[in-house]
Amino acid sequence: VASVCEISLRFVVRALALFM
């Protein structure tokens, strides 16, 4: 089970990728 921190980190990385 992925932790909340891991999910948040992946979400932030994906958002940065979209903005870039």
PyMOL commands that set and color helices and strands:
alter all, ss='L'
color gray80, all
select helices_A, chain A and resi 4-19
alter helices_A, ss='H'
color red, helices_A
deselect
rebuild
show_as cartoon
